[in-house]
Amino acid sequence: INFNLKSLLLTVKGERMDTNFGVGLKSYLFELSSPDFYEDLQEEINYQLRVYMPWLVETNVQVTGKQEFNNLNVRIKYKLNRPEIVDYFELSISLDEL
C-alpha cells in the first residue's frame, strides 16, 4: 500500500499509460505561494485516491509545508477493510532532494 501511495504521489500525469494517473508532487514545490495551494493539493490527492486506490476507505489527507524552504509534507491516514488495516503513510519532499 505504501509503495502504491508513493508511486501515486510522485508520478507525473502522462508519465504512464493512463494520462490522468499521478499527482506529480515534485512539480508542486514551485507553486507554494498560492493562497489555496494546500487545499487544492489535498483535493487532487483525494481525487487520485478515489479513482486509483478505491479499496482504501476513510482516507484523511493532510498537506503541510514551508514556502521559504520549498518543502512539502503529505500525511495520509487510510483504512483497508479486508484484511482490516489502519495505518499512516508520510512523505516529505523538498527542492534540496531533487
N, C-alpha and C positions, 0 to 999 in steps of 0.2 A: 504494500500500500504506500509506504513512504517513498519508494523508488518511483512509483507512478505519479505521486503528487509532485515530486521534484521535477520529473520529466514534463509534466503539465505546466508547471510554473516557468521553467527555463526555456521551453521550446518556443520558437518564434513562429507566428502564424505563417503558413505557406512553406515551412521547412519540411513538412511531411506530406504524405499523400492527401490527407484531409486538410484543406487550406484554412479551415476555421479552427483547427486544433492548436491550443497553446496560448499562453499569456504573454510570453516574451518579456519576462520580468526585468532583464538587463536593460531593455530599451526605456523602461520607466525611470531609470536612475537619472535621466536627463530632463524629466518633466516634474520634478518635485515642487516647483514653485506654484503650481495651480492651486487655488483655494479648495477645490473639490477633489483634489488628487487622490487622497486616501479612500474616500468614499467611492469614487469611480473605479479604482483598482479593486477594492473589495467586491464591488458588483461584478466586475469582469471575472474575478476568480470564482465567485459563487455561480455565475453562469456556466463557466467551464466545468465546474464540479457537477452541476446538474446534468449537463449534456454528456460528458465523457466519463464520469465516475458515479453513475446514478445509484450504485449499490451502497454508497456512503450515505447515511442518513443523519439527520441532526448535526449538520456541519455548522461550525461557527468560525468565521474568518476574521482575523484581526491584522491590520496592516499599520505599522508604525515606521518611523524613520527620522533621520536628522538631515535636513536640507543642506546644512553647512558642511556635512561630511559625505554627501551623496550616498546615503546609507538607507537600505530598506530592510525591514524585518517582517516576515509573514509567519503567522501562527494559525494553524488550522486544527481545531478540535473536531474529531469525527467519531461516528459510531457506525459499526458494521453489525447487522443483525445476526447473521449466521455464518460462522460462529460469532457469538456476541463479543465484540471488541470495542472498547472505548479508549481512544488514545489521542496524542497530540503529535503534530508534525510542525517543525520550526525550520525556517530557512532565513539566513541573513546574507545580504549581498551588498557590496559597495564598489565604487569605482576603483579602489585600491586593489581589488581582487581580479579585475579584468585584465 
